[in-house]
């Protein structure tokens, strides 16, 4: 691109962010198309339409950037990946929860893309995308609260003084009696509960509608992993006499007809696993108690193995679109 008479090419960070961002947006465009076709609740429909409008405009800008920069447009997802004749798979309440969690993950992704970008036009694009997802997130939270279908994180005593930790006992032990859980630790548990509850519900729906045995087995495995992680987090809260949020499993219908292609369902599962890994990594950095930190570290290993097996399955199926690579200097120097 010509900026002030200078030709400024895309950096690796910008190329990678544009490539992955486009694929993610085309996937969400398919999801929104399906949800809008089936939604009945007026509030949910309004918010789904708002998000869909933003996505469609975003995809247009991606196309323009790819054309301007001479960058090949990724295949991503399209009309061939969404089946509007399939019965409704999720409830209207679930649509709102999905929007909340989807927008939260997108805010994180676009903030990372912003920090990885240097060209002003790309930075402004990433910032605009992030702001739009913040709007969707806030609207989804408001709708969920107004309908009374999501609970707030629990209240704890408000600090009225300043204290400093005087003993390493604050860091806890790997087992036995522990100090009370901190507000920061409660927050991380709740965030990861929501992520796993969304992932589990999605994998319930996808596993009951997938036709190929290997994909169905992979989705069932993911559903069981998410269920185990949910139970662990709920037990952490129960041990501290704190409430836990509701499960969203009942919001999945009994339909066995896939609303999306198997490629899309698999990729969406991969996005959920990647989001879970990112959340777990953040949690480990924020948690001080040894027993909770160790639990999260173990979950990272299990989720990482699930994600890797998913990548191998994607390669086997011919679904894994290769991301942009650095130049192979050894190959270029061969005679």
Backbone bond lengths (Angstrom), bond angles and torsions (degrees), N, CA, C in turn:
res aa  C-N    CA-C-N  psi(-1)  N-CA   C-N-CA  omega(-1)  CA-C   N-CA-C  phi
1 X - - - 1.470 - - 1.529 109.10 -
2 X 1.343 116.21 142.63 1.458 121.83 179.69 1.524 109.05 -89.68
3 X 1.331 116.61 115.56 1.457 122.11 179.71 1.516 108.02 -124.70
4 X 1.348 116.32 114.74 1.474 121.31 -179.57 1.523 111.54 52.91
5 X 1.341 116.10 40.73 1.450 120.11 178.31 1.520 114.50 80.86
6 X 1.338 116.70 1.32 1.468 120.51 179.71 1.525 109.39 -109.27
7 X 1.315 116.66 139.32 1.461 121.09 174.44 1.525 107.45 -86.37
8 X 1.322 116.31 111.20 1.467 121.59 -177.94 1.526 108.01 -110.52
9 X 1.311 116.42 109.26 1.463 120.37 -179.36 1.528 110.32 -84.43
10 X 1.313 115.28 163.07 1.463 120.95 178.13 1.528 110.59 -70.09
11 X 1.324 115.71 140.70 1.463 120.67 174.19 1.525 109.48 -84.27
12 X 1.312 116.25 169.75 1.467 120.51 178.09 1.521 111.28 -59.99
13 X 1.349 116.22 -39.19 1.459 119.05 178.56 1.510 112.26 -63.00
14 X 1.320 116.14 -39.13 1.460 120.52 -179.94 1.522 111.41 -71.59
15 X 1.334 116.68 -41.81 1.470 120.42 177.51 1.528 110.23 -60.40
16 X 1.340 116.32 -47.33 1.461 120.26 -179.42 1.516 112.44 -63.17
17 X 1.330 116.71 -41.19 1.466 120.44 -179.49 1.519 111.61 -67.24
18 X 1.336 117.04 -40.88 1.460 120.42 178.72 1.524 111.07 -66.44
19 X 1.311 115.98 -41.67 1.466 120.89 -178.57 1.534 111.22 -62.82
20 X 1.332 116.21 -53.07 1.465 119.37 -177.80 1.525 111.47 -70.56
21 X 1.351 116.59 -35.13 1.463 119.53 179.36 1.513 112.34 -63.31
22 X 1.327 116.93 -40.49 1.469 120.71 179.97 1.532 110.61 -64.41
23 X 1.315 117.03 -45.51 1.470 119.73 -179.65 1.526 110.26 -61.25
24 X 1.337 116.05 -43.52 1.461 119.37 179.03 1.516 112.81 -62.61
25 X 1.327 116.71 -40.67 1.467 119.97 -179.58 1.531 111.66 -68.48
26 X 1.331 118.00 -37.71 1.467 119.39 178.40 1.523 110.94 -67.86
27 X 1.336 116.76 -33.35 1.469 119.74 174.58 1.520 109.87 -64.09
28 X 1.330 116.96 -48.02 1.462 120.69 -178.93 1.520 111.49 -64.63
29 X 1.328 117.18 -31.30 1.463 120.09 177.01 1.527 110.00 -61.51
30 X 1.333 116.95 -39.95 1.472 121.07 177.78 1.521 110.68 -66.72
31 X 1.326 116.90 -42.49 1.464 121.15 179.97 1.522 110.17 -63.25
32 X 1.336 116.78 -45.47 1.463 120.55 179.69 1.528 110.94 -62.65
33 X 1.319 116.99 -38.67 1.461 120.89 179.72 1.533 110.74 -61.15
34 X 1.322 116.02 -43.14 1.465 120.69 178.56 1.522 111.63 -67.04
35 X 1.335 116.02 -45.71 1.462 120.11 -178.50 1.529 110.91 -63.61
36 X 1.319 117.08 -43.53 1.463 120.51 -179.51 1.527 112.01 -64.83
37 X 1.317 116.12 -31.52 1.467 120.46 178.95 1.527 110.99 -67.95
38 X 1.339 116.83 -26.68 1.463 120.45 -173.30 1.527 115.11 -110.19
39 X 1.340 118.18 -14.31 1.465 120.46 -173.21 1.520 111.73 -68.47
40 X 1.332 115.70 145.88 1.460 121.84 177.75 1.527 111.69 -120.46
41 X 1.315 116.99 -36.07 1.460 121.34 -179.53 1.530 110.40 -63.74
42 X 1.320 116.30 131.48 1.463 121.09 -175.14 1.536 112.15 -65.06
43 X 1.327 117.37 -42.85 1.462 120.81 -179.02 1.523 111.47 -66.02
44 X 1.326 115.75 -42.73 1.461 119.86 179.26 1.525 110.89 -64.87
45 X 1.332 115.90 -40.42 1.466 120.16 -179.90 1.523 111.16 -63.87
46 X 1.313 116.50 -41.99 1.463 120.99 -179.82 1.527 111.25 -61.17
47 X 1.317 116.18 -43.03 1.459 119.92 -178.22 1.522 111.96 -74.03
48 X 1.330 116.61 -36.80 1.460 119.99 175.17 1.526 110.71 -62.45
49 X 1.332 116.40 -39.91 1.465 120.21 179.62 1.515 111.12 -67.05
50 X 1.341 116.89 -40.65 1.461 120.63 177.19 1.521 110.47 -59.55
51 X 1.327 116.14 -47.62 1.459 120.00 -179.67 1.522 111.44 -64.43
52 X 1.319 116.35 -39.95 1.472 120.35 179.43 1.531 111.24 -64.08
53 X 1.328 116.69 -40.45 1.467 120.17 178.81 1.525 110.67 -61.65
54 X 1.317 116.32 -43.65 1.463 120.36 177.99 1.536 110.47 -61.72
55 X 1.321 116.43 -42.96 1.465 120.79 -178.64 1.522 111.02 -62.22
56 X 1.330 117.04 -45.06 1.463 120.75 -178.24 1.537 111.24 -62.77
57 X 1.319 116.89 -41.13 1.470 120.60 177.43 1.529 110.51 -65.54
58 X 1.335 115.38 -38.86 1.462 120.70 179.80 1.528 110.45 -62.93
59 X 1.316 116.32 -43.82 1.464 120.69 -179.34 1.528 110.30 -62.29
60 X 1.335 117.01 -39.08 1.464 120.42 177.24 1.529 110.96 -60.56
61 X 1.323 116.72 -41.83 1.472 120.44 179.94 1.525 110.17 -67.30
62 X 1.324 116.51 -39.70 1.471 119.59 175.95 1.534 110.14 -57.47
63 X 1.327 116.63 -46.62 1.472 120.51 -179.83 1.526 110.72 -59.77
64 X 1.311 115.94 -42.46 1.470 119.92 -179.94 1.534 110.62 -63.93
65 X 1.311 117.36 -43.08 1.460 120.94 179.36 1.523 111.30 -63.75
66 X 1.332 116.51 -43.75 1.464 119.71 179.58 1.536 110.64 -61.26
67 X 1.331 115.60 -43.24 1.466 119.66 -179.39 1.531 110.62 -65.95
68 X 1.311 116.57 -44.50 1.464 121.00 -178.37 1.529 111.82 -63.37
69 X 1.335 116.21 -38.74 1.463 120.90 -175.29 1.528 112.62 -90.81
70 X 1.323 117.28 -1.07 1.459 119.73 -178.64 1.513 112.75 68.01
71 X 1.329 116.77 28.43 1.462 122.65 -178.02 1.527 109.25 -99.86
72 X 1.311 116.86 131.34 1.461 121.63 -179.95 1.524 110.36 -63.17
73 X 1.317 116.16 129.63 1.461 120.48 178.20 1.525 110.22 -71.05
74 X 1.343 118.06 126.96 1.472 119.73 177.28 1.526 110.71 -59.66
75 X 1.314 116.16 155.67 1.467 119.44 179.38 1.519 110.74 -66.91
76 X 1.321 116.34 -45.78 1.455 119.98 178.85 1.515 112.85 57.86
77 X 1.344 115.73 -138.82 1.466 121.69 -177.34 1.518 109.98 -131.93
78 X 1.333 115.30 157.50 1.457 119.84 -177.44 1.515 112.24 -154.41
79 X 1.315 115.83 -161.58 1.469 121.46 -176.31 1.523 112.39 -58.21
80 X 1.343 116.99 -27.60 1.462 120.26 -179.39 1.532 112.41 -69.74
81 X 1.324 116.35 -10.52 1.473 120.50 -175.79 1.521 113.79 -104.49
82 X 1.330 117.64 1.07 1.465 120.84 178.83 1.520 108.87 -128.58
83 X 1.350 116.43 133.82 1.461 122.04 -175.39 1.531 108.89 -116.66
84 X 1.320 116.20 100.91 1.456 120.69 -174.95 1.531 112.90 -74.87
85 X 1.324 117.32 -14.33 1.459 118.98 178.35 1.525 112.25 -83.62
86 X 1.337 117.62 -3.09 1.469 121.22 178.37 1.525 109.89 -74.73
87 X 1.331 117.96 146.75 1.469 120.58 177.52 1.527 111.28 -62.92
88 X 1.308 115.23 162.01 1.459 121.27 179.55 1.535 110.12 -62.05
89 X 1.331 117.08 130.41 1.462 121.81 -175.99 1.526 112.66 -101.87
90 X 1.351 117.40 -25.71 1.461 121.49 -175.85 1.528 110.02 -131.20
91 X 1.335 115.50 155.67 1.461 120.54 177.85 1.522 110.44 -79.87
92 X 1.325 116.36 165.19 1.453 120.99 177.56 1.528 111.37 -63.99
93 X 1.336 116.71 -35.02 1.471 119.96 177.25 1.516 110.72 -62.20
94 X 1.326 115.87 -37.99 1.460 119.47 179.76 1.524 110.89 -65.17
95 X 1.328 117.49 -35.53 1.464 120.49 179.11 1.534 110.63 -56.06
96 X 1.328 116.39 -42.21 1.467 120.29 -179.95 1.515 111.14 -66.34
97 X 1.335 116.50 -42.45 1.467 119.87 177.84 1.524 110.26 -63.96
98 X 1.319 116.54 -40.70 1.463 120.91 177.87 1.526 110.22 -60.29
99 X 1.324 117.48 -45.16 1.458 120.92 179.79 1.524 111.49 -60.64
100 X 1.316 116.47 -40.41 1.465 120.24 178.69 1.515 111.25 -61.68
101 X 1.327 117.07 -49.85 1.462 120.71 -176.89 1.524 111.88 -73.08
102 X 1.328 116.83 -37.80 1.465 120.52 178.91 1.524 111.00 -63.49
103 X 1.329 115.87 -43.74 1.463 119.45 -179.16 1.524 111.05 -68.88
104 X 1.320 117.47 -36.19 1.470 120.14 177.74 1.529 110.58 -61.68
105 X 1.322 116.59 -46.02 1.466 120.08 178.55 1.527 110.92 -64.73
106 X 1.330 117.05 -37.67 1.469 120.68 -179.28 1.524 111.49 -68.74
107 X 1.327 116.94 -36.17 1.469 120.38 176.16 1.525 110.05 -59.37
108 X 1.326 116.48 -44.58 1.466 120.88 179.05 1.523 110.71 -64.04
109 X 1.332 116.59 -44.63 1.474 120.44 -178.70 1.524 111.40 -62.51
110 X 1.330 116.80 -43.86 1.462 119.35 -178.28 1.533 112.10 -74.54
111 X 1.324 117.07 -28.47 1.468 117.72 174.82 1.524 109.87 -67.47
112 X 1.328 117.39 -39.43 1.465 120.63 175.66 1.526 110.97 -64.17
113 X 1.342 116.39 -39.33 1.465 120.37 178.01 1.521 111.07 -65.16
114 X 1.329 116.58 -38.11 1.467 120.96 177.62 1.525 110.44 -60.04
115 X 1.326 116.78 -45.47 1.462 120.99 -177.25 1.528 112.17 -71.59
116 X 1.343 115.98 -20.22 1.468 119.83 179.56 1.526 112.06 -92.09
117 X 1.336 117.29 0.62 1.468 121.32 -176.06 1.528 110.88 -107.76
118 X 1.336 115.51 149.44 1.457 121.12 -179.79 1.526 112.29 -120.40
119 X 1.320 117.33 -35.84 1.453 119.91 179.59 1.525 110.43 -67.79
120 X 1.323 116.45 135.59 1.455 120.50 -174.23 1.533 112.13 -59.98
121 X 1.328 118.36 -42.77 1.464 120.07 -177.17 1.529 111.02 -63.98
122 X 1.320 116.75 -37.07 1.466 119.94 178.90 1.522 110.27 -70.99
123 X 1.333 115.87 -41.56 1.468 119.14 178.16 1.517 111.40 -60.83
124 X 1.343 116.59 -42.56 1.458 120.10 -179.65 1.533 111.28 -66.95
125 X 1.316 116.69 -35.09 1.465 121.14 177.10 1.524 110.38 -64.57
126 X 1.328 116.75 -46.86 1.463 120.54 179.79 1.528 111.20 -64.72
127 X 1.316 116.44 -38.87 1.464 120.33 179.24 1.524 110.90 -65.71
128 X 1.327 116.39 -42.26 1.470 120.26 178.24 1.526 110.76 -62.37
129 X 1.321 116.75 -42.51 1.464 120.22 178.88 1.527 110.80 -61.93
130 X 1.324 115.35 -42.81 1.454 119.81 179.40 1.529 111.20 -62.76
131 X 1.330 116.91 -43.47 1.470 121.09 179.13 1.529 111.48 -61.59
132 X 1.326 116.67 -38.63 1.466 119.70 179.74 1.524 111.01 -66.89
133 X 1.311 117.00 -38.53 1.466 119.58 177.71 1.527 111.76 -71.07
134 X 1.331 117.36 -30.11 1.464 120.25 173.36 1.528 109.52 -62.28
135 X 1.336 116.51 -41.98 1.462 120.46 177.76 1.527 111.32 -61.34
136 X 1.324 117.07 -45.60 1.470 120.94 179.43 1.534 110.23 -63.71
137 X 1.323 116.58 -41.92 1.470 120.63 179.06 1.526 110.68 -59.54
138 X 1.320 116.85 -48.61 1.459 120.35 -178.57 1.524 111.53 -63.09
139 X 1.321 117.01 -41.65 1.464 120.67 179.47 1.534 111.04 -65.64
140 X 1.329 116.60 -38.72 1.466 120.40 179.05 1.528 111.18 -65.94
141 X 1.335 116.32 -43.45 1.471 120.64 177.75 1.532 110.38 -59.68
142 X 1.324 116.49 -46.22 1.463 120.62 -179.96 1.530 111.10 -59.91
143 X 1.328 116.37 -44.25 1.469 120.13 -178.78 1.524 110.99 -64.72
144 X 1.329 116.86 -42.37 1.467 120.81 179.56 1.524 111.36 -63.66
145 X 1.330 116.64 -41.30 1.459 120.53 179.56 1.521 111.44 -68.29
146 X 1.329 116.46 -42.49 1.461 120.35 -179.76 1.522 111.59 -62.43
147 X 1.330 116.32 -34.94 1.457 120.43 -179.07 1.532 111.93 -86.13
148 X 1.340 116.75 -4.69 1.459 120.50 177.53 1.511 113.93 67.06
149 X 1.339 117.03 32.10 1.465 119.62 -176.47 1.519 112.05 -115.48
150 X 1.331 116.44 17.03 1.454 120.30 172.49 1.524 107.16 -148.23
151 X 1.326 116.79 140.80 1.455 119.11 -179.75 1.523 109.88 -102.13
152 X 1.318 114.75 151.36 1.453 120.32 176.05 1.521 109.62 -76.21
153 X 1.319 116.39 160.52 1.468 118.43 172.80 1.523 107.69 -62.65
154 X 1.344 118.54 149.79 1.469 121.25 -172.75 1.524 112.84 -66.42
155 X 1.319 115.30 155.05 1.455 121.39 176.88 1.531 110.28 -81.43
156 X 1.315 115.17 146.84 1.467 121.70 173.78 1.519 107.02 -132.53
157 X 1.338 118.27 165.89 1.472 119.68 179.40 1.527 112.12 -56.06
158 X 1.321 117.45 132.86 1.463 122.53 179.08 1.533 108.46 -77.01
159 X 1.340 118.26 128.72 1.474 120.23 -179.54 1.531 110.99 -62.46
160 X 1.324 116.35 131.90 1.468 121.87 177.37 1.520 111.40 -116.76
161 X 1.327 116.67 4.06 1.461 121.30 178.54 1.522 108.86 -153.67
162 X 1.318 116.62 171.75 1.463 122.34 178.52 1.516 109.34 -106.26
163 X 1.334 115.64 131.37 1.464 121.63 178.21 1.516 109.67 -127.48
164 X 1.322 115.96 151.48 1.449 121.74 174.87 1.523 109.38 -118.11
165 X 1.327 116.19 143.06 1.462 121.11 179.81 1.526 108.84 -66.71
166 X 1.319 116.44 127.72 1.465 121.10 -176.02 1.518 113.43 -107.94
167 X 1.319 117.10 -7.74 1.465 120.09 -177.61 1.519 110.39 -144.46
168 X 1.323 115.44 147.32 1.456 119.94 176.84 1.528 111.84 -68.13
169 X 1.327 116.68 -8.00 1.472 120.01 175.03 1.528 111.15 -61.18
170 X 1.351 116.52 -20.66 1.461 120.59 177.53 1.524 111.17 -58.79
171 X 1.336 115.66 -30.71 1.468 120.30 -179.66 1.516 112.22 -75.75
172 X 1.331 116.92 -8.53 1.445 120.66 174.79 1.514 114.89 78.01
173 X 1.325 114.24 -171.04 1.463 122.67 179.27 1.517 108.26 -130.23
174 X 1.304 116.06 165.57 1.455 119.43 179.67 1.528 111.83 -72.47
175 X 1.319 116.82 -19.43 1.475 121.07 174.51 1.520 109.12 -157.78
176 X 1.321 115.86 163.58 1.457 120.40 -179.65 1.519 112.17 98.40
177 X 1.324 115.71 -166.97 1.465 121.76 -177.77 1.524 111.01 -65.16
178 X 1.336 115.25 133.83 1.459 121.05 -176.87 1.531 110.17 -123.20
179 X 1.337 116.18 161.46 1.465 119.97 171.07 1.522 108.71 -68.27
180 X 1.345 117.74 163.02 1.468 119.47 176.08 1.535 110.73 -59.84
181 X 1.300 115.19 149.87 1.460 120.80 -179.35 1.532 109.80 -68.07
182 X 1.334 117.10 145.63 1.466 121.05 -177.72 1.528 110.81 -88.12
183 X 1.338 115.49 164.56 1.466 120.63 177.83 1.524 110.88 -60.49
184 X 1.343 116.38 -39.15 1.461 120.37 -179.62 1.529 110.33 -64.02
185 X 1.325 116.67 -40.12 1.461 120.90 -179.30 1.529 111.28 -70.02
186 X 1.335 116.58 -37.41 1.469 120.16 175.44 1.525 109.98 -61.15
187 X 1.331 116.13 -44.16 1.460 120.99 -179.07 1.521 110.99 -58.57
188 X 1.338 117.02 -46.85 1.461 120.67 -178.29 1.524 111.68 -64.98
189 X 1.315 117.18 -37.93 1.468 120.58 178.40 1.531 110.04 -64.64
190 X 1.323 116.93 -42.98 1.460 120.41 -179.82 1.521 111.76 -65.67
191 X 1.328 117.32 -42.75 1.461 120.36 178.51 1.520 110.30 -59.04
192 X 1.314 116.55 -44.84 1.459 120.34 -177.47 1.518 112.84 -75.23
193 X 1.326 116.75 -25.64 1.463 119.33 171.55 1.519 110.23 -63.87
194 X 1.320 116.87 -47.93 1.463 120.71 -179.69 1.527 111.14 -60.94
195 X 1.333 116.70 -44.33 1.465 120.19 -179.87 1.516 111.22 -60.10
196 X 1.326 116.73 -45.13 1.459 120.33 -178.58 1.517 112.30 -70.87
197 X 1.333 117.56 -34.17 1.464 119.63 178.74 1.527 110.88 -67.53
198 X 1.333 116.29 -39.00 1.462 118.47 175.44 1.525 110.27 -65.24
199 X 1.337 116.68 -47.42 1.456 120.54 -179.42 1.517 112.39 -59.92
200 X 1.328 116.41 -41.97 1.466 119.45 -179.96 1.531 111.19 -63.64
201 X 1.326 116.80 -45.60 1.466 120.12 -178.97 1.525 111.22 -62.87
202 X 1.329 116.79 -41.10 1.459 120.34 178.18 1.523 110.41 -63.14
203 X 1.322 116.54 -43.11 1.465 119.21 -178.87 1.523 112.62 -71.94
204 X 1.329 117.88 -26.91 1.468 120.19 171.37 1.528 109.14 -61.62
205 X 1.334 115.50 -49.49 1.467 120.23 -178.68 1.519 111.78 -63.69
206 X 1.315 116.59 -45.77 1.457 120.38 -177.20 1.522 112.07 -69.00
207 X 1.334 116.99 -38.33 1.469 119.66 -177.43 1.524 111.58 -69.33
208 X 1.330 117.88 -31.75 1.468 119.22 -179.32 1.525 112.05 -81.48
209 X 1.365 116.34 -8.22 1.459 118.60 -179.81 1.532 113.43 -117.52
210 X 1.340 117.59 -9.35 1.469 120.47 178.79 1.524 110.02 -69.53
211 X 1.315 117.39 141.96 1.463 121.90 -178.02 1.528 112.97 -97.19
212 X 1.327 117.89 -37.29 1.468 119.88 -178.17 1.527 110.20 -77.25
213 X 1.330 116.04 137.12 1.457 121.15 -174.43 1.522 112.79 -62.89
214 X 1.348 117.38 -42.13 1.462 119.28 -176.00 1.520 111.57 -66.86
215 X 1.322 117.88 -38.38 1.462 119.56 177.38 1.518 110.58 -69.25
216 X 1.338 116.52 -42.85 1.465 119.40 -179.69 1.528 111.16 -61.42
217 X 1.334 117.22 -42.34 1.466 120.62 177.99 1.521 111.53 -63.26
218 X 1.331 116.31 -38.32 1.463 120.34 179.02 1.530 110.45 -65.83
219 X 1.326 117.34 -42.12 1.458 121.52 -179.86 1.527 111.75 -67.68
220 X 1.322 117.05 -39.09 1.468 120.61 176.84 1.532 109.75 -63.45
221 X 1.313 115.72 -41.76 1.470 119.88 176.85 1.531 110.67 -60.42
222 X 1.325 116.92 -43.92 1.458 120.50 178.49 1.513 112.07 -63.60
223 X 1.324 116.27 -39.66 1.463 120.47 177.96 1.522 111.03 -61.24
224 X 1.323 116.95 -41.49 1.469 120.86 -179.58 1.530 111.42 -69.42
225 X 1.329 116.67 -37.49 1.466 120.03 177.01 1.525 109.89 -63.28
226 X 1.343 116.48 -46.73 1.469 120.19 179.46 1.521 110.73 -60.73
227 X 1.345 117.23 -40.82 1.458 120.89 179.40 1.528 110.79 -61.94
228 X 1.320 116.57 -42.02 1.467 120.54 179.40 1.525 111.17 -63.90
229 X 1.343 116.29 -40.99 1.462 119.97 179.51 1.529 110.65 -67.55
230 X 1.321 117.13 -38.55 1.464 121.47 177.54 1.525 110.35 -60.98
231 X 1.321 116.17 -45.90 1.465 120.14 179.07 1.522 111.63 -59.98
232 X 1.319 116.56 -39.62 1.460 120.88 179.36 1.526 110.66 -62.70
233 X 1.329 116.94 -46.03 1.462 120.61 -178.89 1.528 111.35 -66.81
234 X 1.339 116.81 -40.48 1.465 119.95 178.28 1.531 110.24 -62.67
235 X 1.330 116.96 -40.63 1.465 120.20 178.31 1.523 111.46 -64.23
236 X 1.346 116.45 -36.78 1.469 119.80 177.15 1.530 110.00 -60.07
237 X 1.327 116.49 -43.33 1.454 120.35 -179.43 1.526 111.45 -70.76
238 X 1.335 116.22 -42.17 1.465 120.31 179.83 1.517 111.12 -60.73
239 X 1.323 117.03 -40.65 1.474 121.11 179.13 1.525 111.53 -61.93
240 X 1.325 116.75 -22.68 1.466 121.29 179.31 1.530 111.25 -101.66
241 X 1.345 116.98 10.55 1.473 122.77 -178.98 1.528 111.82 59.33
242 X 1.335 114.81 39.71 1.459 121.08 179.09 1.525 109.93 -114.81
243 X 1.338 118.11 146.88 1.469 120.87 179.92 1.523 111.61 -75.43
244 X 1.314 115.77 158.56 1.467 121.08 176.77 1.524 108.93 -120.99
245 X 1.335 117.74 151.68 1.471 120.73 -179.06 1.518 112.17 -70.28
246 X 1.331 115.47 165.52 1.455 121.43 -178.09 1.522 110.97 -74.46
247 X 1.326 115.79 153.31 1.459 121.53 172.93 1.525 108.90 -80.52
248 X 1.330 115.71 151.55 1.465 120.96 -178.88 1.525 112.17 -105.69
249 X 1.333 117.22 5.85 1.465 120.82 -178.92 1.536 112.91 -56.10
250 X 1.367 118.72 -40.80 1.471 118.23 -179.24 1.524 113.96 -64.49
251 X 1.337 117.66 -13.13 1.460 120.60 -179.08 1.527 112.55 -84.73
252 X 1.346 116.58 2.34 1.466 121.91 174.87 1.526 107.59 -97.46
253 X 1.321 117.84 128.06 1.463 121.35 -179.81 1.536 110.29 -74.64
254 X 1.315 116.06 177.39 1.458 120.84 -179.53 1.528 112.24 -93.39
255 X 1.309 117.44 11.47 1.459 120.47 -179.86 1.524 111.47 -61.31
256 X 1.331 116.05 138.45 1.466 121.53 178.37 1.531 110.78 -112.42
257 X 1.324 115.38 13.99 1.472 120.82 178.90 1.521 108.45 -102.05
258 X 1.306 117.18 121.58 1.456 122.31 -173.42 1.529 111.79 -66.37
259 X 1.353 117.44 131.04 1.465 119.96 174.81 1.528 112.41 -84.91
260 X 1.350 115.51 -12.85 1.460 120.71 -177.41 1.527 110.48 -135.80
261 X 1.318 115.48 164.52 1.460 120.09 176.13 1.530 109.77 -68.58
262 X 1.335 116.11 158.39 1.458 119.39 179.64 1.529 110.58 -65.98
263 X 1.311 116.44 -32.45 1.466 119.70 176.53 1.527 110.34 -60.72
264 X 1.334 117.39 -45.92 1.464 120.61 -179.93 1.526 110.38 -65.79
265 X 1.331 117.49 -43.90 1.457 119.73 -178.69 1.527 111.06 -61.96
266 X 1.324 116.37 -39.15 1.458 119.90 179.00 1.523 110.78 -67.90
267 X 1.340 117.10 -44.11 1.464 120.29 -179.06 1.523 110.68 -64.65
268 X 1.327 117.03 -39.76 1.463 121.20 178.57 1.529 110.08 -62.40
269 X 1.320 116.61 -40.24 1.465 120.35 176.70 1.526 110.56 -62.54
270 X 1.323 116.27 -39.11 1.458 120.21 176.95 1.513 112.33 -63.47
271 X 1.331 116.90 -39.55 1.460 120.66 176.75 1.524 110.92 -62.96
272 X 1.337 116.29 -39.90 1.462 120.37 179.07 1.526 110.78 -64.07
273 X 1.338 116.39 -42.13 1.459 120.31 178.80 1.526 110.77 -65.07
274 X 1.335 117.05 -41.25 1.459 121.06 179.17 1.524 110.99 -64.10
275 X 1.334 116.18 -40.40 1.461 120.19 177.79 1.524 110.47 -64.08
276 X 1.341 115.84 -39.98 1.461 120.19 178.12 1.516 111.94 -62.68
277 X 1.323 116.27 -43.11 1.469 120.38 178.72 1.526 110.90 -61.43
278 X 1.320 116.67 -43.80 1.465 120.66 179.52 1.522 110.65 -62.84
279 X 1.334 116.21 -42.74 1.464 120.10 179.77 1.528 111.32 -64.27
280 X 1.332 116.25 -41.31 1.463 119.52 -179.87 1.527 110.88 -64.36
281 X 1.331 115.96 -41.10 1.459 119.33 178.39 1.515 111.77 -61.55
282 X 1.331 116.37 -42.79 1.467 120.42 176.59 1.514 110.94 -62.55
283 X 1.327 116.32 -41.37 1.463 120.45 -178.84 1.526 111.56 -61.36
284 X 1.316 116.42 -43.87 1.471 119.87 -179.77 1.522 110.61 -59.21
285 X 1.328 116.69 -37.12 1.465 120.37 -179.06 1.526 112.43 -73.99
286 X 1.338 117.63 -16.80 1.465 121.27 -175.70 1.527 113.44 -104.30
287 X 1.322 116.95 -13.17 1.470 121.28 -172.33 1.518 110.37 -98.96
288 X 1.340 116.17 134.32 1.462 121.30 -178.48 1.531 112.61 -99.23
289 X 1.331 117.30 -31.73 1.467 119.09 -176.35 1.518 111.15 -71.53
290 X 1.327 116.63 129.00 1.459 122.13 -172.76 1.524 112.33 -61.30
291 X 1.335 117.43 -41.64 1.468 119.33 -175.77 1.527 111.38 -65.21
292 X 1.338 116.98 -39.40 1.465 120.29 179.98 1.522 110.20 -72.42
293 X 1.332 116.49 -41.46 1.464 120.48 179.02 1.521 111.22 -61.24
294 X 1.337 116.86 -42.08 1.464 120.69 178.80 1.524 110.99 -64.30
295 X 1.328 116.52 -39.24 1.468 120.08 178.92 1.525 110.61 -61.25
296 X 1.318 117.01 -44.16 1.462 120.46 178.84 1.527 111.44 -65.17
297 X 1.328 116.95 -38.47 1.467 120.28 178.55 1.525 110.97 -60.94
298 X 1.316 116.63 -39.12 1.472 120.51 178.21 1.524 110.88 -67.10
299 X 1.327 116.41 -37.57 1.461 119.88 178.95 1.522 111.28 -66.36
300 X 1.329 116.79 -33.54 1.466 120.99 177.36 1.520 110.23 -60.78
301 X 1.324 116.73 -44.13 1.464 121.36 -179.08 1.530 110.29 -62.39
302 X 1.331 116.50 -46.66 1.466 120.61 -178.14 1.528 111.49 -65.81
303 X 1.319 116.43 -43.33 1.467 120.42 179.60 1.520 110.93 -67.94
304 X 1.328 117.05 -36.93 1.463 120.95 177.86 1.519 111.99 -62.95
305 X 1.327 116.74 -40.69 1.468 121.20 177.77 1.531 110.13 -65.54
306 X 1.314 117.07 -41.27 1.468 121.17 177.73 1.524 110.40 -62.14
307 X 1.336 116.47 -43.23 1.457 121.07 -179.97 1.527 111.55 -64.21
308 X 1.335 116.89 -42.13 1.466 121.01 179.25 1.522 111.22 -64.11
309 X 1.326 116.93 -42.53 1.467 120.36 177.96 1.528 110.51 -63.96
310 X 1.327 116.34 -32.66 1.455 119.92 176.72 1.516 112.09 -66.69
311 X 1.331 116.37 -38.48 1.467 120.33 177.73 1.527 110.34 -64.57
312 X 1.340 116.50 -41.03 1.464 120.16 178.14 1.526 111.31 -63.85
313 X 1.334 116.59 -39.79 1.466 119.98 177.72 1.524 110.48 -65.23
314 X 1.335 116.10 -38.90 1.463 120.67 179.14 1.530 111.41 -63.29
315 X 1.327 116.36 -39.36 1.473 120.55 177.02 1.525 110.32 -65.51
316 X 1.316 115.89 -43.87 1.467 121.10 178.98 1.528 111.72 -58.26
317 X 1.334 115.98 -38.94 1.468 121.23 -177.98 1.525 112.74 -82.27
318 X 1.328 117.33 -10.13 1.456 119.86 -176.39 1.509 113.04 76.22
319 X 1.334 117.73 27.25 1.450 122.86 -176.43 1.534 113.27 -100.76
320 X 1.316 118.00 -15.46 1.463 120.39 -171.91 1.522 110.64 -83.14
321 X 1.315 115.77 106.72 1.457 121.17 178.18 1.531 108.72 -76.01
322 X 1.320 116.96 127.12 1.466 120.51 -175.42 1.526 110.92 -71.42
323 X 1.330 116.95 128.48 1.463 119.73 177.77 1.529 110.56 -74.19
324 X 1.330 117.93 163.58 1.470 120.61 176.66 1.531 110.86 -58.85
325 X 1.328 116.50 137.11 1.466 122.32 -176.86 1.524 111.12 -115.01
326 X 1.320 116.06 155.59 1.459 121.22 172.33 1.526 109.03 -69.98
327 X 1.328 116.40 160.81 1.461 120.75 179.46 1.530 110.45 -63.17
328 X 1.330 116.03 138.89 1.474 122.27 176.29 1.525 107.76 -88.50
329 X 1.324 116.46 92.63 1.472 120.33 -174.25 1.525 111.89 -66.76
330 X 1.342 117.43 -34.44 1.481 119.18 178.31 1.520 110.88 -62.57
331 X 1.343 115.77 -43.08 1.458 119.73 -179.18 1.532 110.22 -68.30
332 X 1.320 117.63 -39.07 1.455 121.31 -178.78 1.534 112.31 -67.04
333 X 1.332 116.10 -26.38 1.461 119.58 -179.18 1.528 113.98 -89.65
334 X 1.346 115.88 -4.65 1.477 119.27 177.31 1.510 109.78 -68.81
335 X 1.338 114.88 147.92 1.478 121.05 175.93 1.523 110.13 -71.57
